[in-house]
Amino acid sequence: MSTRTKLVIGGVAVGLLLMPLIGFWFSLLVVIGVPTVAYLMLDPSQRRRLRRVSRKEIGH
């Protein structure tokens, strides 16, 4: 299983665990918002590297 898949599964699990405690919309905001904010905090060179890794272009 790839790292990206593990992160997605972990995010869904956290969202499902938080849902009864904080409500559906807020847990959805956490699951979508945290990775989005983390991505936007990267500088442009790090974003390019992340896109290359996600497209499996490293090593080619």
All heavy atoms as TSV, in Angstrom:
chain	resi	resn	atom	element	x	y	z
A	1	MET	N	N	0.852	-1.175	0.000
A	1	MET	CA	C	0.000	0.000	0.000
A	1	MET	C	C	0.897	1.237	0.000
A	1	MET	O	O	1.859	1.315	0.755
A	1	MET	CB	C	-0.884	-0.034	1.240
A	1	MET	CG	C	-2.078	0.827	1.127
A	1	MET	SD	S	-3.347	0.703	2.429
A	1	MET	CE	C	-2.819	-0.482	3.580
A	2	SER	N	N	0.576	2.210	-0.834
A	2	SER	CA	C	1.399	3.411	-0.938
A	2	SER	C	C	1.156	4.334	0.254
A	2	SER	O	O	0.164	4.226	0.978
A	2	SER	CB	C	1.083	4.152	-2.232
A	2	SER	OG	O	-0.180	4.765	-2.141
A	3	THR	N	N	2.075	5.257	0.445
A	3	THR	CA	C	1.959	6.227	1.537
A	3	THR	C	C	0.721	7.083	1.359
A	3	THR	O	O	0.019	7.389	2.330
A	3	THR	CB	C	3.216	7.121	1.568
A	3	THR	OG1	O	4.361	6.286	1.694
A	3	THR	CG2	C	3.169	8.078	2.732
A	4	ARG	N	N	0.437	7.448	0.127
A	4	ARG	CA	C	-0.739	8.288	-0.143
A	4	ARG	C	C	-2.031	7.569	0.249
A	4	ARG	O	O	-2.933	8.160	0.834
A	4	ARG	CB	C	-0.752	8.645	-1.624
A	4	ARG	CG	C	-1.764	9.675	-1.990
A	4	ARG	CD	C	-1.618	10.028	-3.449
A	4	ARG	NE	N	-2.330	11.248	-3.725
A	4	ARG	CZ	C	-2.387	11.808	-4.896
A	4	ARG	NH1	N	-1.744	11.287	-5.906
A	4	ARG	NH2	N	-3.065	12.900	-5.086
A	5	THR	N	N	-2.094	6.274	-0.055
A	5	THR	CA	C	-3.272	5.488	0.290
A	5	THR	C	C	-3.439	5.398	1.803
A	5	THR	O	O	-4.547	5.518	2.321
A	5	THR	CB	C	-3.168	4.075	-0.308
A	5	THR	OG1	O	-2.951	4.179	-1.707
A	5	THR	CG2	C	-4.412	3.265	-0.054
A	6	LYS	N	N	-2.325	5.215	2.508
A	6	LYS	CA	C	-2.377	5.156	3.969
A	6	LYS	C	C	-2.876	6.475	4.543
A	6	LYS	O	O	-3.662	6.485	5.496
A	6	LYS	CB	C	-1.003	4.835	4.531
A	6	LYS	CG	C	-0.546	3.426	4.252
A	6	LYS	CD	C	0.854	3.215	4.768
A	6	LYS	CE	C	1.414	1.875	4.351
A	6	LYS	NZ	N	2.804	1.708	4.763
A	7	LEU	N	N	-2.435	7.589	3.977
A	7	LEU	CA	C	-2.885	8.898	4.450
A	7	LEU	C	C	-4.379	9.099	4.212
A	7	LEU	O	O	-5.085	9.626	5.064
A	7	LEU	CB	C	-2.092	10.013	3.772
A	7	LEU	CG	C	-0.646	10.166	4.226
A	7	LEU	CD1	C	0.069	11.183	3.351
A	7	LEU	CD2	C	-0.571	10.561	5.674
A	8	VAL	N	N	-4.841	8.678	3.053
A	8	VAL	CA	C	-6.272	8.810	2.749
A	8	VAL	C	C	-7.104	7.970	3.705
A	8	VAL	O	O	-8.109	8.435	4.253
A	8	VAL	CB	C	-6.549	8.417	1.278
A	8	VAL	CG1	C	-8.033	8.286	1.016
A	8	VAL	CG2	C	-5.929	9.432	0.338
A	9	ILE	N	N	-6.681	6.734	3.936
A	9	ILE	CA	C	-7.410	5.860	4.857
A	9	ILE	C	C	-7.390	6.441	6.266
A	9	ILE	O	O	-8.403	6.434	6.971
A	9	ILE	CB	C	-6.819	4.436	4.824
A	9	ILE	CG1	C	-7.121	3.792	3.475
A	9	ILE	CG2	C	-7.366	3.580	5.959
A	9	ILE	CD1	C	-6.422	2.474	3.237
A	10	GLY	N	N	-6.239	6.965	6.687
A	10	GLY	CA	C	-6.144	7.589	8.004
A	10	GLY	C	C	-7.044	8.805	8.129
A	10	GLY	O	O	-7.691	9.013	9.158
A	11	GLY	N	N	-7.101	9.613	7.081
A	11	GLY	CA	C	-7.966	10.789	7.099
A	11	GLY	C	C	-9.435	10.423	7.194
A	11	GLY	O	O	-10.197	11.045	7.935
A	12	VAL	N	N	-9.830	9.399	6.469
A	12	VAL	CA	C	-11.219	8.947	6.534
A	12	VAL	C	C	-11.530	8.398	7.922
A	12	VAL	O	O	-12.590	8.681	8.499
A	12	VAL	CB	C	-11.488	7.882	5.441
A	12	VAL	CG1	C	-12.832	7.215	5.650
A	12	VAL	CG2	C	-11.418	8.527	4.062
A	13	ALA	N	N	-10.590	7.649	8.490
A	13	ALA	CA	C	-10.801	7.092	9.832
A	13	ALA	C	C	-10.940	8.199	10.871
A	13	ALA	O	O	-11.826	8.149	11.728
A	13	ALA	CB	C	-9.649	6.152	10.195
A	14	VAL	N	N	-10.082	9.209	10.785
A	14	VAL	CA	C	-10.166	10.331	11.724
A	14	VAL	C	C	-11.491	11.060	11.557
A	14	VAL	O	O	-12.146	11.418	12.539
A	14	VAL	CB	C	-8.978	11.292	11.531
A	14	VAL	CG1	C	-9.190	12.598	12.274
A	14	VAL	CG2	C	-7.687	10.642	11.988
A	15	GLY	N	N	-11.900	11.270	10.326
A	15	GLY	CA	C	-13.174	11.932	10.075
A	15	GLY	C	C	-14.357	11.154	10.645
A	15	GLY	O	O	-15.258	11.734	11.240
A	16	LEU	N	N	-14.324	9.833	10.481
A	16	LEU	CA	C	-15.412	9.012	11.010
A	16	LEU	C	C	-15.421	8.999	12.537
A	16	LEU	O	O	-16.480	8.983	13.155
A	16	LEU	CB	C	-15.301	7.577	10.473
A	16	LEU	CG	C	-15.607	7.416	8.985
A	16	LEU	CD1	C	-15.336	5.984	8.537
A	16	LEU	CD2	C	-17.038	7.811	8.674
A	17	LEU	N	N	-14.232	9.020	13.141
A	17	LEU	CA	C	-14.166	9.044	14.601
A	17	LEU	C	C	-14.615	10.391	15.170
A	17	LEU	O	O	-15.217	10.453	16.230
A	17	LEU	CB	C	-12.742	8.737	15.067
A	17	LEU	CG	C	-12.274	7.303	14.870
A	17	LEU	CD1	C	-10.808	7.169	15.217
A	17	LEU	CD2	C	-13.102	6.351	15.716
A	18	LEU	N	N	-14.306	11.472	14.462
A	18	LEU	CA	C	-14.668	12.800	14.947
A	18	LEU	C	C	-16.136	13.135	14.701
A	18	LEU	O	O	-16.691	13.991	15.388
A	18	LEU	CB	C	-13.802	13.865	14.273
A	18	LEU	CG	C	-12.350	13.954	14.708
A	18	LEU	CD1	C	-11.621	14.985	13.866
A	18	LEU	CD2	C	-12.244	14.293	16.175
A	19	MET	N	N	-16.749	12.486	13.740
A	19	MET	CA	C	-18.105	12.851	13.336
A	19	MET	C	C	-19.108	12.876	14.496
A	19	MET	O	O	-19.828	13.854	14.651
A	19	MET	CB	C	-18.590	11.937	12.217
A	19	MET	CG	C	-19.791	12.492	11.478
A	19	MET	SD	S	-20.330	11.439	10.130
A	19	MET	CE	C	-18.880	11.266	9.148
A	20	PRO	N	N	-19.174	11.851	15.338
A	20	PRO	CA	C	-20.160	11.917	16.429
A	20	PRO	C	C	-19.821	12.990	17.465
A	20	PRO	O	O	-20.704	13.499	18.145
A	20	PRO	CB	C	-20.108	10.531	17.074
A	20	PRO	CG	C	-19.246	9.698	16.221
A	20	PRO	CD	C	-18.513	10.570	15.283
A	21	LEU	N	N	-18.558	13.330	17.583
A	21	LEU	CA	C	-18.142	14.277	18.613
A	21	LEU	C	C	-18.336	15.730	18.198
A	21	LEU	O	O	-18.740	16.562	19.014
A	21	LEU	CB	C	-16.670	14.051	18.980
A	21	LEU	CG	C	-16.333	12.669	19.536
A	21	LEU	CD1	C	-14.844	12.529	19.713
A	21	LEU	CD2	C	-17.059	12.444	20.843
A	22	ILE	N	N	-18.015	16.043	16.959
A	22	ILE	CA	C	-18.030	17.453	16.545
A	22	ILE	C	C	-19.003	17.751	15.415
A	22	ILE	O	O	-19.083	18.885	14.968
A	22	ILE	CB	C	-16.609	17.925	16.157
A	22	ILE	CG1	C	-16.058	17.113	15.000
A	22	ILE	CG2	C	-15.689	17.880	17.342
A	22	ILE	CD1	C	-14.713	17.581	14.496
A	23	GLY	N	N	-19.702	16.776	14.920
A	23	GLY	CA	C	-20.662	17.016	13.855
A	23	GLY	C	C	-20.091	16.718	12.481
A	23	GLY	O	O	-18.880	16.753	12.261
A	24	PHE	N	N	-20.979	16.435	11.557
A	24	PHE	CA	C	-20.580	16.016	10.212
A	24	PHE	C	C	-19.819	17.095	9.458
A	24	PHE	O	O	-18.748	16.848	8.920
A	24	PHE	CB	C	-21.824	15.603	9.412
A	24	PHE	CG	C	-21.524	15.324	7.968
A	24	PHE	CD1	C	-20.918	14.141	7.605
A	24	PHE	CD2	C	-21.837	16.253	6.989
A	24	PHE	CE1	C	-20.630	13.879	6.280
A	24	PHE	CE2	C	-21.545	15.996	5.658
A	24	PHE	CZ	C	-20.946	14.801	5.304
A	25	TRP	N	N	-20.349	18.295	9.405
A	25	TRP	CA	C	-19.746	19.337	8.572
A	25	TRP	C	C	-18.382	19.761	9.089
A	25	TRP	O	O	-17.461	19.998	8.312
A	25	TRP	CB	C	-20.675	20.540	8.442
A	25	TRP	CG	C	-21.900	20.176	7.671
A	25	TRP	CD1	C	-23.168	20.076	8.142
A	25	TRP	CD2	C	-21.957	19.820	6.278
A	25	TRP	NE1	N	-24.012	19.665	7.139
A	25	TRP	CE2	C	-23.299	19.508	5.986
A	25	TRP	CE3	C	-21.015	19.710	5.269
A	25	TRP	CZ2	C	-23.710	19.114	4.721
A	25	TRP	CZ3	C	-21.439	19.313	4.001
A	25	TRP	CH2	C	-22.757	19.026	3.735
A	26	PHE	N	N	-18.239	19.860	10.419
A	26	PHE	CA	C	-16.953	20.253	10.959
A	26	PHE	C	C	-15.906	19.155	10.754
A	26	PHE	O	O	-14.756	19.442	10.433
A	26	PHE	CB	C	-17.074	20.612	12.444
A	26	PHE	CG	C	-15.851	21.294	12.975
A	26	PHE	CD1	C	-15.497	22.549	12.535
A	26	PHE	CD2	C	-15.049	20.661	13.905
A	26	PHE	CE1	C	-14.357	23.170	13.013
A	26	PHE	CE2	C	-13.913	21.271	14.386
A	26	PHE	CZ	C	-13.563	22.537	13.935
A	27	SER	N	N	-16.314	17.878	10.901
A	27	SER	CA	C	-15.360	16.793	10.666
A	27	SER	C	C	-14.970	16.737	9.186
A	27	SER	O	O	-13.814	16.475	8.861
A	27	SER	CB	C	-15.922	15.450	11.134
A	27	SER	OG	O	-17.064	15.101	10.398
A	28	LEU	N	N	-15.910	17.015	8.292
A	28	LEU	CA	C	-15.591	17.075	6.867
A	28	LEU	C	C	-14.614	18.218	6.579
A	28	LEU	O	O	-13.672	18.058	5.804
A	28	LEU	CB	C	-16.875	17.252	6.053
A	28	LEU	CG	C	-16.732	17.220	4.537
A	28	LEU	CD1	C	-16.276	15.838	4.082
A	28	LEU	CD2	C	-18.036	17.589	3.874
A	29	LEU	N	N	-14.821	19.335	7.239
A	29	LEU	CA	C	-13.910	20.469	7.089
A	29	LEU	C	C	-12.510	20.104	7.567
A	29	LEU	O	O	-11.515	20.459	6.924
A	29	LEU	CB	C	-14.446	21.662	7.881
A	29	LEU	CG	C	-13.615	22.930	7.840
A	29	LEU	CD1	C	-13.611	23.501	6.427
A	29	LEU	CD2	C	-14.165	23.945	8.822
A	30	VAL	N	N	-12.404	19.376	8.660
A	30	VAL	CA	C	-11.092	18.955	9.173
A	30	VAL	C	C	-10.411	18.011	8.196
A	30	VAL	O	O	-9.237	18.179	7.867
A	30	VAL	CB	C	-11.242	18.301	10.566
A	30	VAL	CG1	C	-9.963	17.602	10.992
A	30	VAL	CG2	C	-11.649	19.331	11.598
A	31	VAL	N	N	-11.159	17.022	7.699
A	31	VAL	CA	C	-10.578	16.018	6.804
A	31	VAL	C	C	-10.106	16.650	5.491
A	31	VAL	O	O	-9.062	16.290	4.959
A	31	VAL	CB	C	-11.590	14.881	6.538
A	31	VAL	CG1	C	-11.136	13.973	5.417
A	31	VAL	CG2	C	-11.803	14.086	7.802
A	32	ILE	N	N	-10.837	17.612	4.975
A	32	ILE	CA	C	-10.458	18.251	3.712
A	32	ILE	C	C	-9.526	19.438	3.947
A	32	ILE	O	O	-8.584	19.657	3.188
A	32	ILE	CB	C	-11.723	18.694	2.947
A	32	ILE	CG1	C	-12.491	17.455	2.503
A	32	ILE	CG2	C	-11.365	19.555	1.745
A	32	ILE	CD1	C	-13.831	17.749	1.886
A	33	GLY	N	N	-9.771	20.189	4.998
A	33	GLY	CA	C	-9.038	21.426	5.229
A	33	GLY	C	C	-7.594	21.256	5.652
A	33	GLY	O	O	-6.716	21.994	5.202
A	34	VAL	N	N	-7.311	20.301	6.509
A	34	VAL	CA	C	-5.945	20.146	7.024
A	34	VAL	C	C	-4.958	19.801	5.905
A	34	VAL	O	O	-3.926	20.460	5.777
A	34	VAL	CB	C	-5.914	19.114	8.172
A	34	VAL	CG1	C	-4.496	18.753	8.559
A	34	VAL	CG2	C	-6.672	19.650	9.377
A	35	PRO	N	N	-5.232	18.797	5.047
A	35	PRO	CA	C	-4.282	18.543	3.952
A	35	PRO	C	C	-4.181	19.704	2.967
A	35	PRO	O	O	-3.108	19.976	2.425
A	35	PRO	CB	C	-4.850	17.299	3.251
A	35	PRO	CG	C	-5.760	16.679	4.226
A	35	PRO	CD	C	-6.270	17.772	5.085
A	36	THR	N	N	-5.287	20.415	2.736
A	36	THR	CA	C	-5.266	21.551	1.818
A	36	THR	C	C	-4.376	22.662	2.362
A	36	THR	O	O	-3.552	23.219	1.633
A	36	THR	CB	C	-6.694	22.074	1.586
A	36	THR	OG1	O	-7.488	21.004	1.072
A	36	THR	CG2	C	-6.704	23.224	0.611
A	37	VAL	N	N	-4.524	22.978	3.623
A	37	VAL	CA	C	-3.692	24.019	4.230
A	37	VAL	C	C	-2.222	23.597	4.223
A	37	VAL	O	O	-1.343	24.406	3.934
A	37	VAL	CB	C	-4.180	24.325	5.665
A	37	VAL	CG1	C	-3.189	25.186	6.420
A	37	VAL	CG2	C	-5.536	25.001	5.617
A	38	ALA	N	N	-1.962	22.325	4.511
A	38	ALA	CA	C	-0.584	21.835	4.495
A	38	ALA	C	C	0.018	21.963	3.098
A	38	ALA	O	O	1.173	22.368	2.949
A	38	ALA	CB	C	-0.537	20.388	4.959
A	39	TYR	N	N	-0.754	21.657	2.063
A	39	TYR	CA	C	-0.262	21.783	0.689
A	39	TYR	C	C	0.008	23.240	0.336
A	39	TYR	O	O	1.020	23.563	-0.274
A	39	TYR	CB	C	-1.284	21.174	-0.284
A	39	TYR	CG	C	-0.881	21.316	-1.730
A	39	TYR	CD1	C	0.060	20.466	-2.282
A	39	TYR	CD2	C	-1.441	22.291	-2.550
A	39	TYR	CE1	C	0.441	20.577	-3.604
A	39	TYR	CE2	C	-1.068	22.417	-3.870
A	39	TYR	CZ	C	-0.128	21.565	-4.393
A	39	TYR	OH	O	0.252	21.695	-5.697
A	40	LEU	N	N	-0.896	24.124	0.741
A	40	LEU	CA	C	-0.727	25.533	0.409
A	40	LEU	C	C	0.438	26.175	1.153
A	40	LEU	O	O	0.963	27.196	0.719
A	40	LEU	CB	C	-2.024	26.302	0.694
A	40	LEU	CG	C	-3.201	25.936	-0.217
A	40	LEU	CD1	C	-4.459	26.651	0.245
A	40	LEU	CD2	C	-2.888	26.264	-1.667
A	41	MET	N	N	0.871	25.585	2.261
A	41	MET	CA	C	1.998	26.120	3.014
A	41	MET	C	C	3.333	25.766	2.369
A	41	MET	O	O	4.359	26.351	2.718
A	41	MET	CB	C	1.969	25.616	4.450
A	41	MET	CG	C	0.861	26.236	5.272
A	41	MET	SD	S	0.731	25.555	6.929
A	41	MET	CE	C	2.307	26.018	7.621
A	42	LEU	N	N	3.346	24.823	1.431
A	42	LEU	CA	C	4.582	24.460	0.744
A	42	LEU	C	C	4.985	25.562	-0.221
A	42	LEU	O	O	4.145	26.232	-0.807
A	42	LEU	CB	C	4.392	23.157	-0.043
A	42	LEU	CG	C	4.055	21.907	0.755
A	42	LEU	CD1	C	3.755	20.762	-0.206
A	42	LEU	CD2	C	5.178	21.545	1.684
A	43	ASP	N	N	6.300	25.728	-0.417
A	43	ASP	CA	C	6.724	26.686	-1.431
A	43	ASP	C	C	6.629	26.017	-2.803
A	43	ASP	O	O	6.474	24.805	-2.905
A	43	ASP	CB	C	8.131	27.215	-1.143
A	43	ASP	CG	C	9.176	26.135	-1.073
A	43	ASP	OD1	O	9.747	25.806	-2.122
A	43	ASP	OD2	O	9.419	25.638	0.039
A	44	PRO	N	N	6.695	26.808	-3.884
A	44	PRO	CA	C	6.464	26.257	-5.237
A	44	PRO	C	C	7.363	25.079	-5.607
A	44	PRO	O	O	6.904	24.135	-6.256
A	44	PRO	CB	C	6.705	27.447	-6.153
A	44	PRO	CG	C	6.352	28.630	-5.316
A	44	PRO	CD	C	6.799	28.261	-3.926
A	45	SER	N	N	8.630	25.091	-5.196
A	45	SER	CA	C	9.508	23.971	-5.548
A	45	SER	C	C	9.079	22.690	-4.840
A	45	SER	O	O	9.154	21.601	-5.415
A	45	SER	CB	C	10.962	24.301	-5.211
A	45	SER	OG	O	11.131	24.444	-3.813
A	46	GLN	N	N	8.619	22.806	-3.603
A	46	GLN	CA	C	8.144	21.624	-2.890
A	46	GLN	C	C	6.857	21.088	-3.509
A	46	GLN	O	O	6.653	19.878	-3.575
A	46	GLN	CB	C	7.912	21.952	-1.415
A	46	GLN	CG	C	9.190	22.221	-0.650
A	46	GLN	CD	C	8.918	22.721	0.737
A	46	GLN	OE1	O	7.992	23.504	0.954
A	46	GLN	NE2	N	9.732	22.299	1.691
A	47	ARG	N	N	5.989	21.976	-3.975
A	47	ARG	CA	C	4.752	21.532	-4.635
A	47	ARG	C	C	5.070	20.782	-5.920
A	47	ARG	O	O	4.458	19.758	-6.211
A	47	ARG	CB	C	3.859	22.724	-4.955
A	47	ARG	CG	C	3.243	23.357	-3.755
A	47	ARG	CD	C	2.372	24.507	-4.153
A	47	ARG	NE	N	2.025	25.305	-2.983
A	47	ARG	CZ	C	1.377	26.440	-3.029
A	47	ARG	NH1	N	0.980	26.935	-4.182
A	47	ARG	NH2	N	1.119	27.101	-1.931
A	48	ARG	N	N	6.047	21.293	-6.695
A	48	ARG	CA	C	6.434	20.601	-7.929
A	48	ARG	C	C	6.976	19.216	-7.618
A	48	ARG	O	O	6.634	18.239	-8.282
A	48	ARG	CB	C	7.484	21.415	-8.693
A	48	ARG	CG	C	6.918	22.551	-9.493
A	48	ARG	CD	C	7.945	23.120	-10.457
A	48	ARG	NE	N	9.123	23.639	-9.772
A	48	ARG	CZ	C	9.236	24.885	-9.291
A	48	ARG	NH1	N	8.244	25.730	-9.420
A	48	ARG	NH2	N	10.340	25.266	-8.688
A	49	ARG	N	N	7.817	19.122	-6.589
A	49	ARG	CA	C	8.385	17.837	-6.210
A	49	ARG	C	C	7.278	16.877	-5.773
A	49	ARG	O	O	7.276	15.702	-6.123
A	49	ARG	CB	C	9.389	18.024	-5.074
A	49	ARG	CG	C	10.133	16.761	-4.749
A	49	ARG	CD	C	11.152	16.927	-3.650
A	49	ARG	NE	N	11.899	18.150	-3.743
A	49	ARG	CZ	C	12.235	18.902	-2.689
A	49	ARG	NH1	N	11.867	18.553	-1.479
A	49	ARG	NH2	N	12.939	20.004	-2.856
A	50	LEU	N	N	6.318	17.371	-5.016
A	50	LEU	CA	C	5.203	16.537	-4.560
A	50	LEU	C	C	4.374	16.043	-5.744
A	50	LEU	O	O	3.964	14.883	-5.785
A	50	LEU	CB	C	4.330	17.324	-3.585
A	50	LEU	CG	C	3.191	16.571	-2.925
A	50	LEU	CD1	C	3.732	15.429	-2.078
A	50	LEU	CD2	C	2.371	17.515	-2.074
A	51	ARG	N	N	4.130	16.901	-6.722
A	51	ARG	CA	C	3.374	16.472	-7.908
A	51	ARG	C	C	4.148	15.423	-8.696
A	51	ARG	O	O	3.569	14.461	-9.196
A	51	ARG	CB	C	3.047	17.672	-8.788
A	51	ARG	CG	C	1.898	18.505	-8.265
A	51	ARG	CD	C	1.384	19.468	-9.301
A	51	ARG	NE	N	2.384	20.428	-9.731
A	51	ARG	CZ	C	2.539	21.652	-9.218
A	51	ARG	NH1	N	1.759	22.054	-8.249
A	51	ARG	NH2	N	3.473	22.455	-9.668
A	52	ARG	N	N	5.487	15.602	-8.798
A	52	ARG	CA	C	6.300	14.603	-9.499
A	52	ARG	C	C	6.232	13.259	-8.797
A	52	ARG	O	O	6.097	12.222	-9.434
A	52	ARG	CB	C	7.762	15.063	-9.575
A	52	ARG	CG	C	8.092	15.872	-10.766
A	52	ARG	CD	C	9.591	15.901	-11.031
A	52	ARG	NE	N	10.425	16.047	-9.847
A	52	ARG	CZ	C	10.873	17.199	-9.352
A	52	ARG	NH1	N	10.561	18.327	-9.934
A	52	ARG	NH2	N	11.642	17.221	-8.286
A	53	VAL	N	N	6.317	13.272	-7.479
A	53	VAL	CA	C	6.274	12.025	-6.719
A	53	VAL	C	C	4.921	11.355	-6.901
A	53	VAL	O	O	4.835	10.147	-7.101
A	53	VAL	CB	C	6.552	12.297	-5.223
A	53	VAL	CG1	C	6.230	11.077	-4.385
A	53	VAL	CG2	C	7.985	12.721	-5.026
A	54	SER	N	N	3.849	12.138	-6.858
A	54	SER	CA	C	2.525	11.540	-6.967
A	54	SER	C	C	2.281	10.973	-8.361
A	54	SER	O	O	1.450	10.100	-8.533
A	54	SER	CB	C	1.435	12.556	-6.604
A	54	SER	OG	O	1.391	13.590	-7.539
A	55	ARG	N	N	2.987	11.468	-9.359
A	55	ARG	CA	C	2.843	10.930	-10.728
A	55	ARG	C	C	3.860	9.839	-11.021
A	55	ARG	O	O	3.984	9.388	-12.148
A	55	ARG	CB	C	3.020	12.054	-11.744
A	55	ARG	CG	C	1.837	12.993	-11.804
A	55	ARG	CD	C	2.001	13.916	-12.988
A	55	ARG	NE	N	1.731	15.267	-12.541
A	55	ARG	CZ	C	2.389	16.338	-12.900
A	55	ARG	NH1	N	3.399	16.247	-13.731
A	55	ARG	NH2	N	2.094	17.520	-12.438
A	56	LYS	N	N	4.612	9.445	-9.998
A	56	LYS	CA	C	5.598	8.364	-10.130
A	56	LYS	C	C	6.670	8.698	-11.166
A	56	LYS	O	O	7.117	7.837	-11.911
A	56	LYS	CB	C	4.933	7.038	-10.489
A	56	LYS	CG	C	3.756	6.671	-9.626
A	56	LYS	CD	C	4.210	5.808	-8.494
A	56	LYS	CE	C	2.984	5.285	-7.778
A	56	LYS	NZ	N	2.971	5.500	-6.388
A	57	GLU	N	N	7.105	9.970	-11.238
A	57	GLU	CA	C	8.112	10.351	-12.215
A	57	GLU	C	C	9.528	10.323	-11.654
A	57	GLU	O	O	10.481	10.498	-12.386
A	57	GLU	CB	C	7.809	11.746	-12.753
A	57	GLU	CG	C	6.582	11.798	-13.615
A	57	GLU	CD	C	6.310	13.189	-14.148
A	57	GLU	OE1	O	7.131	14.080	-13.951
A	57	GLU	OE2	O	5.265	13.363	-14.771
A	58	ILE	N	N	9.667	10.137	-10.367
A	58	ILE	CA	C	11.022	10.108	-9.799
A	58	ILE	C	C	11.682	8.799	-10.164
A	58	ILE	O	O	11.092	7.738	-10.086
A	58	ILE	CB	C	10.965	10.310	-8.275
A	58	ILE	CG1	C	10.609	11.755	-8.002
A	58	ILE	CG2	C	12.257	9.906	-7.615
A	58	ILE	CD1	C	10.712	12.158	-6.569
A	59	GLY	N	N	12.942	8.885	-10.589
A	59	GLY	CA	C	13.690	7.692	-10.961
A	59	GLY	C	C	13.573	7.355	-12.435
A	59	GLY	O	O	14.145	6.390	-12.891
A	60	HIS	N	N	12.844	8.138	-13.200
A	60	HIS	CA	C	12.688	7.855	-14.644
A	60	HIS	C	C	13.524	8.803	-15.442
A	60	HIS	O	O	13.670	9.918	-15.220
A	60	HIS	CB	C	11.223	7.969	-15.076
A	60	HIS	CG	C	10.386	6.895	-14.495
A	60	HIS	ND1	N	10.197	5.701	-15.117
A	60	HIS	CD2	C	9.690	6.821	-13.338
A	60	HIS	CE1	C	9.416	4.950	-14.374
A	60	HIS	NE2	N	9.104	5.629	-13.278
